[in-house]
Amino acid sequence: MSDAGLLNVVLYLPLAAIAGIIALPRKSDGLVRGLSLAAMLLQFVITGLLYLRFDAATPDLQFETRLPWIAAWGVYYQIGLDGYNILLVLLTAFLGPLVVAGAFKAIDREVKLFYAMVFALQFAMMGTFVAQDLFLFYLFWEAMLIPLFFIIGIWGGERRIYATLKFVLYTAFGSILMLAAMIYLVYSLHTTTGVTSFAFTDLYRAELPLPVQTILLAAFALSFAIKVPIVPLHTWLPDAHVEAPTAGSVILAGVLLKMGTYGFMKLAFPLFPDAARLYAPLFGTLAVISILYGACLALVQTDIKKIIAYSSISHLGYVMLGLVSLDILGIQGAIAQMVSHGLVAGGLFLMVGMIYERCHTRDLSAYSGIAKLLPVYAVFLTVLTLAAIGLPTTSGFTGEFLALLGAFRAAWPLHLEGSSYPLILSSSAVAGVVLGALYMLWFAQRFLFGPSKAPHMPLADLDLREKAILAAIVVTVFAFGLFPDEPLRKTELAAKQYQRLVGEDRSGGKMALHGADAPADVVETDAGATPRVARDTR
Amino acid sequence: MNGQTILVAMLPEHLLLAGIALLLCLAIAPGRPRGGFAISLGAVAAATVAAIWLASTGYSAEPFAGQYSVDPVASLGKAIVLALAALVLLIARSEAEERAFPILLLSSVYGVCLMLSSDTFLTLFLGLELMSLPVYVLVLLAYRRPESAEAALKYLVLGGTASATLLMGVSLLFGATGTLSLSVFAVALETPGTMPSIAVALILVAFFLKAAIVPFHAWAPDAYEAAAVPVTAYMATIVKAGVLLAAVRLFGIVPLTSPTVELVALLPLLSIVWGNLAAMRQPGLRRMIAYSSIAHAGYLFYALLGEGPTRFQAVAFYVLVYGLMNVLLFAALPPDADDRARDRLDHLKGLFRRDRFAALMIAVAMLSLAGIPPFPGFIAKFLIFRNVMAAGYTLYAVLGLVGSYLGIYFYLRVIQYLFMTAEERPTITRAPERLALGASLICLLASILLAVFPGWAIGSP
């Protein structure tokens, strides 16, 4: 089969799995679980194969499928892998089997519906990442809400209905404005160039005046910022995380939050580059506020899940910081941080789920000295805690370090020119690293050490299934921390393309650049009246 | 005008008429022979096929010149309405065996067909009344309940007001131009001045009344709640589709100008917002659907803001999807012994445990009505809002979209009841009727096709 065919297999395998699950008889939960795990593993293997075959030397779309879908509107069914999405697709496929295996014990009612919903979610997430057509992207982006609405609402905790409605209504509000902006964008492209297209590559060419760019960016950014989430749009996240079953939390933290930052990187900033550069300080400020505020909130939580939920807000702040730095290292750091956070937060949520299955409480004060009771568990938790802090050799270090380095590299020249604000921002972000160490280590200390105490004694240590799940995550965390070079080389050209796209002047050259607001070196290299050349990959 | 043209061009109508005649014979026959259901379903199905045939062959003719004409657009509209009517009949098995029900239903559908082919206000008025009058009686047919009479009366009075308003507007037009031709309306749309504006406004208000646009919506919740389930489904799908398709025929392809634009934009916008807000508070499913239909009427009138040639496509696609989803909902509703009990949202609590298929079908209908992708309701809404924005009414489009966001909550609440809330008391449900099951499967299949291949239905630019 051709490689493009393989990518379609990856995308549609979850649908086949749903059909299989429906076909299975009613009282066959074991079979459903086995089938689900097998399908997820198969998806991961094929994705891994595509990852290995991915050519890092070309910025073009690879494994591309492009078919007319709604011809009247210029909508194409266009999917493919590029440097933007390759690692995120791999991450999604990697977490899939772990989510399924992690839910074997925790989910004991409506098993068929549960796994069907997990696969529906997997389908929508994969689709969101591989879509190269805005209409298709939007379909998948919105479709993601439905299975998660069910997963939190049916298998969640006590306040699950409040949490799931809040989550859906919150995210749907952002999406509806994005839809309006999307229609407007496509319509303006049509009036200015005569091309009716939703393809990303065509939309990157839309030239809009700055006020229009600003409004459209606001609509797109609102939708993505809710998903990331960026403070102050984060209030749905703690509720959704706490009430969701473990599988839901892992998918939320592991993949869904990255949709927001991916959206910024792939769509919001490159589509409206002039507005993006103008408001980069605003996004940078919000990113740093997220880092610090999320960390401070994580510090005072007593619910274990909430600690990790708030730490997610903090960690994704680094991603945003790296993206707005427009420095190649910062962008690479943002990508690395997305992957790392997916692994680490996913792993931590799985571990919270494991202790919750044993003791049925997530109240931190109910536990202490777990290291003596569950030694194997404690080892894994320590490793993931250190990775969350960003200790060198773990994946967390790669992401945070590069993102901060990029922010400083972009801020220093501006500082020399007399505008110190970016430098102040970057320095404040470093304080977030310290706070991060503080809340994670304090949590680990209270949880793991001290006199042994747990709500249910005696506790059984991890079984083989749980060990395998965590070992897979820990190995990947170290692999990505020790050898970040290989995966990041595959994203390098995309990072450069992002840098160039956001550096372009597409408001007709009338915009007076604030030297202080935009990284001047990038702007100067690519700005100018000449439209970009030779970037259309077709 | 010759015999053959009349025979071919009006084939769908003739088939309906034949069905009505047979049903009349059946009704006056001694004893109570059964077969009303089979005859009515057969007549409507045959008429559907005829309409599809006329539409696909591109047949156009004027059997009664200047009064009544057939063209592919009209035939396509009829095909959609007739197909939806056939689906509604599938869930009306027991009602269709009563004497009056199938006759009234077929007459009403006949009225819709007449409307969609009308060339003068005379024919249009005839069709509109023929569509509406049987529905008043159909609402009353569930007279086991005292509310039915009240609701039917309310509907009748407001429907009569609509007719009067329409006639008033038409008489103004006639006074100004001396002709009853529908094309006069398009001219009036373009003519500045008080007189044409008032005429247009009066006629538009009549359509607003019939389609239940705020503030002319008061009859809808009562009528929807009082009627038997198939009648509610009929009002929500066919009546709405007929009125809107007729409005598209009336407006033609003339671009709208200032006072009309505000009228066509603001009241429907108000409907979208108010319908969605009021639906949140409804304790009964059918009242909720009534308010949802008020909001959907708003989206449909929005389509008139689009550029001329796009209007029919947007409305036709929307009424098809919207009708399918309504029929899917009503077909999947578990039949309870007491009709009244069927209208409590509470009775849907925990339905997934009792009847998985029904719960999933209702969930699909709700998500599609809410316009959440990948369900076809999203494509339908996208089509309308895209056209509105392309016509330059960006602000109205954004406000309409935000209004549609308000609707998401109450649709999700139904799903929450179905899947996430424990049932209050175990209720015994009868096994679902096979025909209703078939109807829901057809709706599901059609909506999947529309979701996966929307390009096929929308066609080329």
Interface residues (C-beta under 8 A of the other chain):
Chain A: P68 W69 I70 A71 A72 W73 V75 L113 Y138 L139 F140 E142 A143 L145 I146 F149 F150 G153 I154 R160 I161 T164 L165 V168 L169 A172 F173 I176 L177 L179 A180 I183 Y184 Y187 H190 T196
Chain B: F352 L367 I372 P373 P374 F378 F382 F385 R386 M389 A390 T394 A397 V398 L401 V402 S404 Y405 I408 Y409 L412 I415 Q416 F419 M420 T421 P454 G455 I458 G459 S460 P461
